[in-house]
């Protein structure tokens, strides 16, 4: 039996994707998102690296850049820690139909590899109890590609499911935001681009975002009773990508 080396803390939330009022889903209580620099500095600090953090970061970025290049050539990648490959989504109506970017989509898929999966044997989970919930983002679907909790298509519809999501109240901060994970820039969805505005579902037009990774935030004063005096922000726990 593997030695327990890690502990993950998680809160329980109502399972908004079923009609059962008594079931829950667990969400990891993540402190923050770590980038390449953070990981390299951690490796050096723990004594697990025999090179400097800067040298490791340089090598990692070279590896990732080359990996992306080879993925675009159609190769699949298996690092042991994860596998990656490029996929084509969309229907071809005849054997002679050519690839059409307006109809078909290229996307990368990543999955845990055997080495990373084995690491799960060293992790225990501490359930903290049922979380006090305001607005909760449970699932995001990019309507054009059908991608769930992954891709964003600029200027196309995005379906957001959850709890207490309705944009309501007179605060200027209320709205749907995409936060760039590199520069931290925040892009707010124009109010006219909120197509559906219900407590359990929002449909918005994704802004003309540049390629990159983004977090999704929803700020609102909505509640099941009187409007909140101050806005409350829900942050989606998965990172979304614009290719």
Secondary structure, 3 states (H helix, E strand, C coil): CCCCCEEEEEEEEECCCCCCCCCEEEEECCCCCCCHHHHHHHHHHCCCCCCCHHHHHHHHHHHHHHHHHHHHCCCCEECCCEEEEEEEECCCCCCCCCCCCCCCEEEEEEEECHHHHHHHHHEEEEEEEECCCCCEEEEEEECCCCCECCECCCCCEEEEEEECCCCCCCCCCCEEEEEECCCCCEEECCHHHEEEECCCEEEEECCCCCCEEEEEEEEECCCCCCCCCCCEEEECCCCEEEC
